[in-house]
Amino acid sequence: MNKTVHAACPHDCPDACAVLIQVEDGKATKIEGDPAHPVTRGFLCAKVTKYLDRVYSPERVLYPMKRISAKGADHFGPTAFARISWDEALNIVTEKLRTISEEFGPESILPYSYGGTLGQLNNASMDMRFFYRLGASQLERTICATAGGDAIKTVLGKKIGTEPEQFSHSKFILVWGANIHGNSIHLWPFIEEAKHKGAKLVVIDPYRTRTAALADWHIAINPGTDVVLALGMMRIIIDENLHDADYVAKYTHGFDDLVRKVHEPLYELQSVARITGIAAEDVQRLAREYATTRPAVIRANYGLQRTANGGMATRAITMLPCITGSWKEVGGGMVLSTSGSFPLNDDALTRPDLMMKSPLRRNARKVNMSELGEALNNLGKEGDRDDPKVKALFVYNSNPAAVAPNHNSVVRGLLRKDLFTVVHEQFFTDTTDYADVLLPATTFFEHKELQKSYGHYYLQLSQQAIAPLGESKSNVDLFQQLALKMGFDQGANGDMCFRQTVDEMIDAALNVDAIDPRGWLRGITRERLEKEPSLRLNFNGKGQEDAKAAPFLPFAEGGFFTASGKAELYSEAVKAMGLDPVAKFIPPEESRHSAKAKKFPLEMLARKSDNHLNSTFCNIPVHQKFEGDAPNIVELSAADAETRGIHDGDEVRIFNHRGSIVLPAHVNGSVRKGVVAAKLNWARLTPGGKNINVLTSENLTDIGGGATFYACLVEVEKVV
């Protein structure tokens, strides 16, 4: 039997592509883009084009396993485990979790997950119910986006912005810390369309990305100084009366405070030039062109917020379209994420009320995932049930032994003999090297899902295309079975939510009448999605056809989602955090502006590969071929190479007080003096068995408690 199945890519990418999967006699034979989707329009990125290689890889984990050898990178892959039945696996896991909970308290159990899938159900639903009911520690999922996401909400009230289709109408496109051509490829055709009509593309990035190489103007900024540039631009715009005084008066709060802030000496033109490394005349030109070319749009991304002042940087950049009034225009405004526009009923999916049925009868303690090494090694005290040590780690949707900062500390924690670790995975990864029990996970081909996007405004239903391979289970199925094994549906504290079907959970997520006052999800039901798998949100609340006809201008007439109803250039919420209520540049602890730069003078960008997605796809041969040697090199400027006697191709040691790695040097013009760059790879696929996260710290961002991967000082020396 042959069929075509509509699905949606759930990987951590803003595009959330609509895909068509061809199935013949129960096997997927082809994947292609769905040409009916108005944004992704029938083509796929290089990662997903080869997705059949991932689904049918001979290296897939297909059966439950338990460890039979010592933990660690010297004992990995199938030979470190013995196959067991699902009954045995569920018994081992539930008995161990029950014993640990009884002896040390349920908060000694820590779940760890992130963006392995962004599907609504398999990202956060039955798993959250399980851990809430168990009373486990709550994970603060901060590693990627909280600094920028939380910061933009302090100005706009929601993570919302310009829809991608409108970029084709823009005349000035400012890409700030975003590699569109590598990581949001479906926005690129709209940018190209605008360029063909005469638009200018400007990229601000300390690294010469694919997108920067295609820009009309690449501005190589010093890492971590974006807030200075944004405030400096606003000073010029205000002083030269290039702002929209009418829009500012009607729809912003705190403009006078902003004026006072930008006139502090730190944001004077020559100071801005000195700190950012951008010539004064270029700062002036950028501010003037942005403010006077209409419509102008900003595409920011999460790279710029992965530094100590990343929240302030995002906050300041978000103010720019608020003072120029570009929100009024089709093709104006800005976007970091559109995810806040989907008013799905997350509480119905995750059921936080179940914490009151846990042994704690209260909210559990919170653990920041960006401090995993600290949590595993130093959190809590032995024998203290109110603040216990982490005794069990349950990993799914993530590969922390590769992606978490301060790799050496993380590995040291994972090697603890008293730590019980469960990993739910598709492959043998860096993290499975430390698993006691390994459970097989499905791909998105193998389960049904509800999919929103953080790059466009279409909600999608992703259908199951094939049966789960081997004995793999989705996150929903796994945690449902664990919950039933634990008896969470039984007794006085039992809850039948642990018996819900996938369709019932999707219905619950779409039951939003009480939380969707603007009617953006009005009329969008599971039954309708079964027939029309990609539906645009109803921004006028009147129905699908009207919504399709009109561009979405979220703040053309104010209507911000803040407490004041205006764009908050001055924020009481930010002030309550102990931060400057407008914005402020505080040099990162690890930057060229700090005392630590005397010993470690180079700022390292811990970058992501264009053909991998965080640590996903690193092990697939076709993607390794696409990347070539790029994941295992360090890039530095000719000036920095010359002063250290380094030539292109030399083996060099990159080091700081946390660790070191040895990689070949590439002197290729991708970075300016004082900056080096290296890409994330699996540790086991990196020379020496350690990746760049041996160098990154567990320092946190100013807003959102996020990871500071791009505030990292190192030194480089030639290996002799």
DOROVO-193365 format. One line per 8 residues: their letters; for each residue x, y, z of C-alpha. Coordinates in Angstrom, 2 decimals, always signed. Layout:
residues N
a	X/Y/Z  ...
***
This chain:
residues 720
mnktvhaa	+0.00/+0.00/+0.00  +1.39/+3.39/-1.02  +0.46/+6.71/+0.56  +1.62/+10.30/+1.03  +1.64/+11.55/+4.61  +1.70/+15.18/+5.67  +4.09/+15.90/+8.54  +5.98/+18.85/+9.98
cphdcpda	+9.65/+19.00/+10.90  +9.91/+19.34/+14.70  +13.61/+20.12/+14.98  +14.90/+23.24/+16.75  +14.59/+25.60/+13.79  +12.23/+28.54/+13.27  +10.97/+27.22/+9.94  +8.93/+24.17/+11.11
cavliqve	+8.75/+22.94/+7.51  +5.68/+21.26/+6.11  +6.84/+17.97/+4.61  +5.37/+15.17/+2.54  +6.54/+11.63/+3.27  +6.05/+8.94/+0.65  +5.37/+5.53/+2.15  +5.45/+2.24/+0.25
dgkatkie	+4.45/-0.99/+1.97  +5.01/+0.53/+5.38  +8.46/+2.00/+4.63  +9.20/+5.67/+4.05  +10.83/+6.02/+0.64  +10.96/+9.78/+0.07  +10.69/+13.07/+1.93  +10.05/+16.40/+0.24
gdpahpvt	+8.71/+19.82/+1.10  +5.00/+20.52/+0.86  +4.55/+23.15/-1.87  +1.20/+24.18/-0.36  +2.81/+25.73/+2.73  +2.98/+29.52/+2.15  +6.29/+29.97/+4.01  +8.32/+26.78/+3.54
rgflcakv	+6.96/+26.44/-0.02  +8.08/+22.99/-1.04  +11.79/+22.86/-0.32  +13.76/+21.47/+2.60  +17.06/+22.33/+4.21  +20.06/+20.08/+3.59  +19.60/+18.54/+7.03  +16.06/+17.27/+6.51
tkyldrvy	+16.43/+16.48/+2.80  +18.51/+13.47/+3.88  +16.26/+12.52/+6.79  +15.70/+8.98/+5.56  +19.38/+8.39/+6.33  +18.59/+9.25/+9.95  +15.38/+7.24/+10.25  +16.88/+4.09/+8.74
spervlyp	+20.42/+4.46/+10.02  +21.94/+1.12/+11.03  +23.16/+2.91/+14.17  +19.64/+3.61/+15.49  +18.93/+2.51/+19.05  +15.93/+0.22/+18.58  +15.64/-1.76/+21.82  +15.82/-1.08/+25.57
mkrisakg	+19.26/-1.74/+27.03  +21.05/-1.79/+30.36  +24.70/-1.07/+30.95  +27.08/-4.00/+31.35  +30.39/-2.10/+31.31  +31.88/+0.87/+33.11  +30.56/+4.32/+32.28  +32.51/+6.74/+30.13
adhfgpta	+33.69/+7.56/+26.65  +35.95/+4.47/+26.60  +32.86/+2.26/+26.93  +30.35/+3.35/+24.32  +28.04/+1.95/+21.72  +26.23/-1.40/+21.63  +29.02/-3.37/+23.32  +28.56/-1.35/+26.53
fariswde	+24.96/-2.52/+26.86  +22.84/-5.66/+26.89  +19.41/-5.78/+25.30  +16.49/-6.16/+27.69  +12.72/-6.25/+27.35  +10.51/-3.21/+27.85  +9.00/-4.88/+30.90  +12.42/-5.24/+32.48
alnivtek	+13.40/-1.69/+31.50  +10.24/-0.18/+32.99  +10.69/-2.23/+36.14  +14.31/-1.15/+36.58  +13.54/+2.52/+36.02  +10.41/+2.75/+38.17  +11.85/+0.71/+41.03  +15.01/+2.79/+41.05
lrtiseef	+13.12/+6.10/+40.93  +10.78/+4.93/+43.68  +13.68/+3.82/+45.88  +15.65/+7.03/+45.33  +12.56/+9.14/+46.01  +11.83/+7.31/+49.25  +15.42/+7.42/+50.50  +16.56/+10.86/+49.40
gpesilpy	+13.34/+12.69/+48.53  +11.79/+13.09/+45.08  +13.76/+16.29/+44.36  +16.89/+14.13/+44.15  +15.54/+13.15/+40.71  +16.33/+15.60/+37.90  +14.79/+15.51/+34.41  +16.94/+17.02/+31.65
syggtlgq	+15.44/+17.81/+28.24  +15.39/+20.55/+25.67  +14.84/+20.96/+21.93  +15.40/+17.50/+20.48  +11.84/+17.95/+19.28  +9.71/+21.08/+19.41  +6.48/+19.19/+18.86  +3.96/+20.25/+21.47
lnnasmdm	+3.34/+16.75/+22.81  +6.77/+15.18/+22.63  +8.55/+18.29/+23.85  +6.46/+18.90/+26.96  +3.28/+17.04/+27.91  +3.20/+13.54/+29.43  +6.82/+13.91/+30.57  +6.00/+17.03/+32.56
rffyrlga	+2.94/+15.36/+34.06  +5.11/+12.44/+35.14  +7.79/+14.52/+36.81  +5.27/+16.92/+38.40  +3.40/+13.98/+39.94  +6.67/+12.34/+41.00  +7.80/+15.53/+42.77  +11.10/+15.64/+40.89
sqlertic	+13.20/+18.79/+40.66  +11.99/+21.15/+37.96  +14.40/+21.96/+35.16  +14.74/+25.59/+34.10  +15.18/+25.19/+30.36  +17.49/+28.12/+29.71  +20.32/+26.85/+27.54  +19.22/+28.40/+24.25
ataggdai	+16.73/+31.23/+24.24  +15.65/+32.61/+27.60  +17.85/+35.71/+27.63  +16.51/+37.00/+24.33  +13.02/+35.61/+24.75  +12.50/+37.03/+28.22  +14.11/+40.32/+27.20  +11.91/+40.90/+24.17
ktvlgkki	+8.86/+40.32/+26.36  +9.98/+43.18/+28.63  +9.50/+45.52/+25.66  +6.72/+43.94/+23.59  +5.01/+41.68/+26.12  +5.16/+38.58/+23.89  +7.60/+36.79/+21.63  +6.00/+38.00/+18.45
gtepeqfs	+7.08/+39.94/+15.38  +7.12/+40.50/+11.64  +5.88/+37.57/+9.59  +8.45/+36.17/+7.12  +6.29/+36.81/+4.06  +6.59/+40.56/+4.69  +10.37/+40.59/+4.27  +9.80/+40.66/+0.51
hskfilvw	+8.34/+44.17/+0.97  +11.26/+45.50/+3.02  +13.72/+48.05/+1.68  +16.30/+47.75/+4.46  +16.87/+44.35/+6.09  +19.06/+44.36/+9.18  +20.11/+40.84/+10.16  +21.50/+41.04/+13.68
ganihgns	+23.32/+37.99/+15.02  +21.46/+35.64/+12.68  +22.77/+33.26/+10.03  +19.66/+33.12/+7.86  +21.27/+31.15/+5.07  +22.42/+28.49/+7.51  +19.71/+28.33/+10.15  +16.47/+29.86/+8.81
ihlwpfie	+16.72/+29.07/+5.14  +13.03/+29.55/+4.34  +13.26/+33.23/+5.15  +15.97/+33.60/+2.53  +13.72/+33.56/-0.59  +11.72/+36.48/+0.81  +14.97/+38.36/+1.42  +16.15/+37.56/-2.10
eakhkgak	+12.86/+38.83/-3.49  +13.33/+42.08/-1.61  +16.93/+42.38/-2.83  +15.82/+41.92/-6.42  +13.52/+44.90/-5.88  +16.41/+46.98/-4.55  +16.44/+46.25/-0.82  +19.69/+46.47/+1.11
lvvidpyr	+20.83/+43.57/+3.31  +23.04/+44.45/+6.27  +24.43/+41.79/+8.61  +25.82/+42.51/+12.09  +27.86/+39.54/+13.26  +31.37/+39.03/+14.68  +31.75/+36.03/+12.33  +31.60/+36.03/+8.54
trtaalad	+28.69/+33.61/+8.17  +27.17/+32.39/+4.93  +24.62/+35.18/+5.29  +27.26/+37.80/+5.98  +29.12/+36.74/+2.86  +25.97/+37.37/+0.80  +25.15/+40.72/+2.39  +25.53/+44.17/+0.88
whiainpg	+27.30/+45.20/+4.07  +28.78/+43.01/+6.79  +29.47/+44.81/+10.07  +31.90/+42.76/+12.18  +31.06/+43.78/+15.74  +33.10/+42.87/+18.81  +31.35/+40.02/+20.68  +29.04/+41.05/+23.49
tdvvlalg	+28.83/+44.75/+22.57  +25.49/+44.77/+20.73  +23.74/+46.76/+23.46  +26.27/+49.57/+22.99  +25.65/+49.69/+19.24  +21.86/+49.69/+19.64  +21.91/+52.48/+22.23  +24.44/+54.42/+20.16
mmriiide	+22.21/+54.12/+17.09  +19.23/+55.39/+19.06  +21.24/+58.38/+20.25  +21.92/+59.36/+16.64  +18.33/+58.71/+15.57  +16.95/+60.84/+18.40  +19.50/+63.64/+18.09  +18.90/+63.93/+14.35
nlhdadyv	+15.12/+63.82/+14.84  +14.80/+60.65/+12.78  +12.46/+58.95/+15.22  +8.67/+58.85/+14.80  +7.58/+61.31/+17.47  +3.90/+60.61/+16.96  +4.27/+56.81/+17.31  +6.56/+57.26/+20.30
akythgfd	+4.09/+59.56/+22.04  +1.09/+57.29/+21.45  +2.53/+53.82/+21.85  +5.70/+53.81/+23.95  +6.40/+54.18/+27.64  +9.63/+55.67/+29.02  +10.95/+57.58/+26.02  +12.33/+60.39/+28.19
dlvrkvhe	+14.21/+57.78/+30.23  +15.63/+56.34/+27.02  +16.75/+59.79/+25.90  +18.62/+60.28/+29.17  +20.19/+56.84/+28.88  +21.52/+57.23/+25.34  +23.06/+60.56/+26.27  +25.30/+59.00/+28.86
plyelqsv	+28.98/+59.32/+27.82  +29.28/+55.57/+27.21  +26.96/+55.81/+24.20  +28.61/+58.83/+22.58  +29.76/+58.07/+19.03  +33.50/+57.71/+19.66  +32.87/+55.53/+22.70  +30.52/+53.31/+20.72
aritgiaa	+33.13/+52.95/+17.99  +35.87/+52.07/+20.50  +33.81/+49.44/+22.34  +32.14/+47.78/+19.34  +35.13/+47.95/+17.00  +32.98/+49.59/+14.33  +34.21/+52.80/+12.72  +32.36/+55.91/+13.92
edvqrlar	+31.27/+56.84/+10.40  +29.83/+53.34/+9.95  +27.83/+53.63/+13.16  +26.39/+56.91/+11.90  +25.68/+55.51/+8.47  +23.96/+52.44/+9.91  +21.72/+54.49/+12.21  +20.74/+56.93/+9.48
eyattrpa	+20.09/+54.30/+6.81  +18.03/+52.17/+9.18  +15.91/+55.12/+10.34  +15.33/+56.71/+6.93  +14.91/+53.72/+4.59  +11.30/+52.58/+4.81  +10.17/+49.98/+5.42  +13.06/+48.64/+7.51
viranygl	+12.98/+45.32/+9.33  +15.28/+43.64/+11.84  +15.80/+39.90/+11.98  +17.53/+39.16/+15.27  +18.51/+35.71/+16.42  +19.61/+33.99/+19.58  +23.34/+34.18/+18.95  +23.51/+37.79/+20.10
qrtanggm	+21.96/+36.95/+23.50  +24.39/+34.15/+24.45  +26.61/+36.52/+26.36  +26.52/+38.01/+29.84  +24.56/+41.11/+28.73  +22.53/+39.25/+26.10  +19.22/+40.24/+27.64  +20.10/+43.92/+27.61
atraitml	+21.31/+43.62/+24.02  +18.05/+42.07/+22.85  +16.03/+44.58/+24.84  +17.87/+47.54/+23.28  +17.59/+46.18/+19.74  +13.86/+45.61/+20.25  +13.45/+49.30/+21.04  +14.69/+50.38/+17.59
pcitgswk	+11.46/+49.73/+15.61  +9.50/+51.19/+18.52  +11.16/+54.59/+18.21  +11.21/+54.65/+14.40  +7.59/+53.51/+14.16  +8.44/+50.85/+11.60  +5.83/+48.58/+13.17  +3.27/+50.57/+11.16
evgggmvl	+4.51/+49.31/+7.79  +4.21/+46.09/+5.86  +7.80/+44.88/+5.75  +8.77/+46.80/+8.88  +9.19/+45.92/+12.54  +11.41/+43.09/+13.77  +11.33/+39.45/+14.73  +13.28/+37.26/+17.09
stsgsfpl	+10.60/+34.62/+17.61  +6.93/+34.21/+16.75  +6.31/+31.45/+19.30  +4.35/+33.69/+21.68  +1.58/+34.08/+19.13  +0.24/+30.54/+19.57  -2.10/+30.66/+22.61  -2.11/+26.89/+23.12
nddaltrp	-3.31/+25.51/+26.43  +0.08/+24.48/+27.79  -1.27/+23.89/+31.31  -3.72/+21.33/+29.94  -0.80/+19.53/+28.31  +1.67/+19.66/+31.19  -0.67/+19.74/+34.23  +1.44/+21.70/+36.77
dlmmkspl	-1.38/+21.17/+39.30  -0.11/+17.60/+39.68  +2.69/+18.92/+41.89  +0.10/+19.24/+44.64  -0.50/+15.47/+44.35  +3.20/+14.65/+44.62  +4.81/+13.62/+47.92  +6.00/+17.23/+48.25
rrnarkvn	+2.53/+18.82/+48.05  +4.32/+21.95/+46.82  +6.35/+23.27/+43.91  +9.65/+21.43/+43.61  +13.00/+23.22/+43.60  +14.26/+24.55/+40.28  +17.58/+23.64/+38.69  +19.05/+25.70/+35.86
mselgeal	+20.06/+23.43/+33.00  +22.87/+25.84/+32.06  +24.50/+24.86/+35.36  +24.29/+21.09/+34.97  +27.89/+20.52/+36.03  +27.29/+22.50/+39.21  +24.02/+20.65/+39.83  +25.55/+17.19/+39.47
nnlgkegd	+28.67/+17.94/+41.49  +27.72/+20.49/+44.13  +23.96/+20.91/+44.46  +22.40/+19.84/+47.73  +23.70/+17.87/+50.67  +23.88/+14.17/+51.38  +20.98/+13.21/+53.62  +19.15/+16.56/+53.30
rddpkvka	+15.67/+15.73/+51.96  +14.82/+19.43/+51.67  +17.82/+20.11/+49.44  +19.14/+16.72/+48.32  +21.99/+15.82/+46.01  +20.97/+14.76/+42.52  +20.81/+10.97/+42.65  +18.97/+10.26/+39.39
lfvynsnp	+19.15/+11.99/+36.01  +16.56/+11.33/+33.29  +17.70/+12.65/+29.88  +15.49/+12.92/+26.80  +15.35/+15.34/+23.85  +18.91/+16.39/+24.61  +22.57/+15.42/+24.60  +24.03/+17.29/+27.60
aavapnhn	+27.41/+15.56/+27.49  +27.91/+17.40/+24.19  +25.88/+20.60/+24.47  +26.06/+21.67/+28.12  +28.67/+24.28/+29.07  +31.74/+23.38/+31.14  +31.99/+19.90/+29.62  +34.64/+18.63/+32.03
svvrgllr	+32.46/+19.42/+35.02  +29.42/+17.82/+33.40  +31.33/+14.63/+32.63  +32.74/+14.53/+36.14  +29.16/+14.59/+37.44  +27.95/+11.97/+34.97  +30.72/+9.61/+36.11  +29.52/+9.62/+39.72
kdlftvvh	+29.02/+6.03/+40.85  +25.99/+7.00/+42.95  +24.16/+8.67/+40.04  +21.49/+6.62/+38.25  +21.07/+7.88/+34.68  +18.34/+7.04/+32.16  +18.64/+8.24/+28.56  +15.85/+8.10/+25.97
eqfftdtt	+17.55/+8.42/+22.59  +17.65/+7.54/+18.90  +21.43/+6.99/+18.75  +24.45/+6.19/+20.88  +25.52/+9.73/+21.77  +28.03/+11.36/+24.08  +25.39/+11.20/+26.81  +24.55/+7.51/+26.38
dyadvllp	+28.18/+6.83/+27.33  +27.04/+7.53/+30.89  +23.59/+5.88/+30.85  +22.65/+3.04/+33.17  +19.50/+2.38/+31.15  +19.09/+3.33/+27.49  +15.63/+3.50/+25.95  +14.88/+3.74/+22.19
attffehk	+13.11/+6.88/+20.92  +11.06/+7.46/+17.79  +11.72/+10.02/+15.07  +8.95/+12.35/+13.92  +8.13/+9.87/+11.12  +6.93/+7.48/+13.83  +4.43/+9.44/+15.92  +1.65/+12.00/+15.60
elqksygh	+2.27/+15.58/+16.71  +0.95/+19.14/+16.96  +3.52/+21.60/+15.66  +3.78/+25.34/+16.11  +6.66/+27.50/+14.87  +8.92/+30.23/+16.17  +9.52/+31.59/+12.67  +6.06/+31.83/+11.12
yylqlsqq	+2.37/+31.85/+12.04  +1.12/+28.46/+10.84  -0.07/+25.73/+13.18  +0.35/+22.22/+11.78  -0.68/+18.66/+12.43  +2.11/+16.18/+11.80  +0.81/+12.73/+11.02  +2.54/+9.45/+11.81
aiaplges	+3.97/+8.07/+8.59  +5.38/+4.68/+9.62  +5.23/+2.31/+12.57  +7.95/+2.81/+15.21  +11.12/+1.04/+14.21  +12.19/-1.84/+16.44  +10.73/-1.23/+19.89  +11.19/+2.54/+19.93
ksnvdlfq	+8.65/+4.66/+21.77  +7.69/+8.31/+21.61  +8.17/+10.53/+24.65  +4.43/+10.48/+25.18  +4.25/+6.67/+25.16  +7.33/+6.28/+27.35  +6.20/+8.59/+30.13  +2.65/+7.30/+29.96
qlalkmgf	+3.88/+3.77/+30.56  +6.19/+4.89/+33.36  +3.33/+6.78/+35.02  +0.99/+3.79/+34.82  +3.76/+1.52/+36.14  +4.14/+3.91/+39.08  +0.36/+3.79/+39.65  -0.13/+7.52/+39.09
dqgangdm	-3.63/+6.85/+37.76  -4.61/+4.98/+40.92  -5.71/+5.82/+44.47  -6.74/+9.08/+46.10  -4.14/+11.06/+44.20  -4.68/+9.23/+40.94  -5.34/+11.18/+37.78  -6.79/+9.87/+34.54
cfrqtvde	-4.70/+12.36/+32.54  -2.08/+9.61/+32.41  -4.46/+7.59/+30.24  -5.19/+10.30/+27.68  -4.69/+9.49/+24.02  -2.64/+11.65/+21.68  -5.79/+12.98/+20.03  -7.28/+13.86/+23.42
midaalnv	-4.10/+15.72/+24.33  -4.19/+17.68/+21.06  -7.82/+18.57/+21.74  -6.83/+19.78/+25.21  -4.04/+21.93/+23.79  -6.52/+23.54/+21.38  -9.11/+24.20/+24.10  -8.18/+27.86/+24.48
daidprgw	-11.42/+29.85/+24.77  -10.46/+31.12/+28.23  -6.91/+32.12/+27.27  -7.32/+33.42/+23.70  -9.14/+36.76/+24.06  -8.10/+37.94/+20.59  -9.39/+34.76/+18.95  -6.20/+33.85/+17.15
lrgitrer	-6.97/+30.13/+17.40  -10.70/+30.55/+16.81  -12.01/+27.82/+14.55  -8.77/+25.84/+14.53  -9.57/+22.35/+15.78  -7.93/+18.96/+15.48  -10.69/+17.85/+13.13  -9.97/+20.78/+10.85
lekepslr	-6.21/+20.19/+11.01  -6.79/+16.59/+9.94  -8.17/+18.01/+6.68  -6.05/+21.18/+6.39  -2.75/+20.29/+8.08  -1.28/+23.84/+7.97  -3.47/+26.69/+9.22  -2.52/+30.33/+9.68
lnfngkgq	-3.57/+31.98/+12.92  -6.71/+34.13/+12.78  -5.19/+37.48/+13.62  -8.40/+39.41/+13.04  -10.43/+36.75/+14.83  -12.92/+36.58/+11.95  -11.96/+33.42/+10.13  -9.29/+31.80/+8.03
edakaapf	-9.96/+33.45/+4.68  -9.87/+36.99/+6.08  -6.71/+36.20/+8.01  -4.95/+34.99/+4.89  -5.81/+38.14/+2.98  -4.29/+40.69/+5.33  -0.65/+41.11/+6.44  -0.24/+40.83/+10.19
lpfaeggf	+0.92/+44.13/+11.71  +0.90/+43.34/+15.44  +1.76/+46.80/+16.74  +0.74/+49.18/+13.96  -1.61/+50.88/+16.40  +0.02/+49.93/+19.66  -1.67/+47.03/+21.35  +1.48/+45.77/+23.03
ftasgkae	+1.11/+42.85/+25.42  +2.82/+44.65/+28.32  +1.25/+45.82/+31.57  +1.08/+49.38/+30.20  -0.19/+48.30/+26.79  +2.75/+50.19/+25.28  +6.27/+49.33/+24.19  +8.15/+49.58/+27.48
lyseavka	+11.39/+51.46/+26.87  +11.49/+51.77/+30.65  +10.48/+48.57/+32.43  +9.51/+48.22/+36.07  +9.85/+44.46/+35.66  +13.47/+44.84/+34.61  +14.08/+47.24/+37.47  +12.68/+44.63/+39.87
mgldpvak	+15.39/+42.26/+38.62  +17.98/+44.70/+39.94  +18.90/+45.78/+36.41  +18.81/+49.10/+34.60  +15.13/+49.63/+33.66  +16.09/+50.99/+30.22  +19.25/+49.14/+29.17  +22.91/+49.25/+30.07
fippeesr	+26.23/+47.89/+28.90  +28.10/+45.95/+31.57  +31.18/+44.27/+30.06  +30.95/+40.48/+30.26  +33.14/+38.86/+32.89  +34.88/+37.08/+30.04  +35.57/+39.64/+27.31  +38.34/+41.88/+26.02
hsakakkf	+37.08/+44.47/+28.51  +37.80/+42.34/+31.60  +40.96/+41.75/+33.64  +40.88/+38.06/+32.63  +41.81/+39.10/+29.09  +45.39/+39.67/+30.23  +45.87/+35.93/+30.59  +43.34/+34.77/+27.99
plemlark	+43.19/+37.55/+25.37  +41.03/+35.94/+22.68  +37.22/+35.93/+22.65  +35.97/+32.55/+21.45  +32.72/+32.07/+19.55  +31.41/+28.58/+20.32  +29.52/+28.32/+17.05  +27.07/+25.82/+15.58
sdnhlnst	+27.64/+23.96/+12.34  +25.57/+24.87/+9.30  +24.72/+21.23/+8.53  +24.16/+20.02/+12.08  +21.46/+21.25/+14.43  +23.11/+21.72/+17.82  +24.35/+18.14/+18.34  +21.70/+16.56/+16.11
fcnipvhq	+22.92/+15.08/+12.79  +26.60/+15.13/+13.89  +26.88/+11.35/+13.53  +25.12/+10.93/+10.18  +27.70/+10.29/+7.41  +26.01/+12.45/+4.77  +25.96/+15.45/+7.13  +29.56/+14.83/+8.11
kfegdapn	+30.36/+14.98/+4.40  +28.46/+18.26/+4.03  +30.43/+19.80/+6.91  +33.82/+18.44/+5.92  +36.49/+19.44/+8.42  +34.58/+22.52/+9.64  +33.46/+21.04/+13.01  +37.02/+20.19/+13.98
ivelsaad	+39.01/+23.35/+13.29  +39.63/+26.64/+15.05  +39.45/+29.82/+12.98  +41.57/+32.83/+13.81  +42.69/+36.06/+12.18  +45.95/+36.50/+10.31  +47.08/+39.07/+12.88  +46.52/+36.74/+15.83
aetrgihd	+48.10/+33.83/+13.98  +51.20/+35.83/+13.07  +51.91/+37.00/+16.62  +51.74/+33.37/+17.78  +53.78/+31.86/+14.96  +50.79/+29.90/+13.70  +50.24/+28.99/+10.06  +47.16/+27.63/+8.35
gdevrifn	+46.84/+23.91/+9.10  +49.04/+23.93/+12.21  +47.87/+21.94/+15.22  +47.09/+24.40/+18.00  +45.97/+24.15/+21.61  +43.00/+26.30/+22.59  +42.85/+26.61/+26.36  +41.68/+28.50/+29.42
hrgsivlp	+41.38/+27.74/+33.12  +38.57/+25.24/+32.51  +40.18/+23.01/+29.92  +41.84/+22.69/+26.54  +41.41/+21.07/+23.14  +43.77/+20.58/+20.20  +42.51/+21.41/+16.70  +43.98/+22.42/+13.34
ahvngsvr	+44.14/+26.17/+12.77  +42.40/+27.84/+9.85  +43.54/+31.37/+9.08  +40.79/+32.31/+6.66  +39.41/+35.79/+7.32  +36.23/+34.61/+9.02  +36.97/+36.51/+12.26  +38.70/+39.78/+13.12
kgvvaakl	+41.66/+40.30/+15.42  +40.97/+39.27/+18.99  +38.31/+36.68/+18.09  +38.53/+32.95/+17.41  +35.76/+30.57/+16.41  +35.20/+26.83/+16.74  +32.12/+24.71/+16.16  +30.17/+22.35/+18.37
nwarltpg	+30.59/+18.67/+17.63  +30.10/+15.50/+19.59  +32.97/+15.01/+22.01  +33.63/+11.51/+20.71  +33.90/+12.92/+17.17  +36.33/+15.68/+18.21  +40.10/+15.10/+18.39  +41.00/+14.03/+21.91
gkninvlt	+37.41/+13.09/+22.77  +36.49/+16.54/+24.11  +34.59/+19.30/+22.35  +34.61/+23.09/+22.62  +32.43/+23.04/+25.71  +35.48/+22.17/+27.79  +36.18/+25.90/+27.35  +32.74/+27.43/+27.96
senltdig	+31.52/+28.48/+31.41  +28.40/+28.09/+33.49  +28.12/+31.87/+33.87  +24.57/+33.08/+33.25  +23.01/+35.86/+31.21  +21.68/+39.04/+32.81  +18.05/+38.23/+31.94  +16.60/+34.73/+31.76
ggatfyac	+19.50/+32.87/+33.36  +20.71/+31.59/+29.99  +24.02/+30.13/+28.90  +26.88/+32.46/+27.91  +28.52/+30.43/+25.17  +29.77/+33.58/+23.42  +31.40/+35.12/+26.48  +34.42/+32.86/+26.65
lvevekvv	+38.07/+33.90/+26.87  +40.83/+31.61/+25.61  +44.42/+31.59/+24.48  +45.80/+29.71/+21.47  +49.29/+28.31/+21.08  +51.01/+26.20/+18.47  +51.55/+22.55/+19.36  +55.24/+21.74/+19.02
***
